Amino acid sequence: MASGWMIGVMVELAGEPAPLRHFFAVGHEDRNKAEWTAIDRAMLIGGVATSPFGGLEPVHVVSELSAQTVRALALKAGEVRPLGWKWPRRWITL
């Protein structure tokens, strides 16, 4: 069972020609709750895309986060950590 989730959210920003994927580490075991929590946080950055772009859904699970990864990177239960636009390899490979 996952201890957390890596969620990608496509965010539309003024001046950008296309939505950009922003990554969030979410400390919820429930996948749906993690997705909605990431959406709420993404809305602070910009508008969430309303349709798929470049073969990616506006909100999508990138990977589960194991208990070992969550502990190693100190993600607390219920915490949402915005990770930016770059691929979060440190979070996925542990």
Buried (B, 14 or more C-beta within 10 A) or exposed (E): EBBBBBBBBBBBEEEEEEBBBBBBBBBBBEBEEBBBBBBEBBEEBBEBBEEEBEEBEBBBBBBBBBEEBBEEBEBEEEBBBBBEEEEBEEBBEE
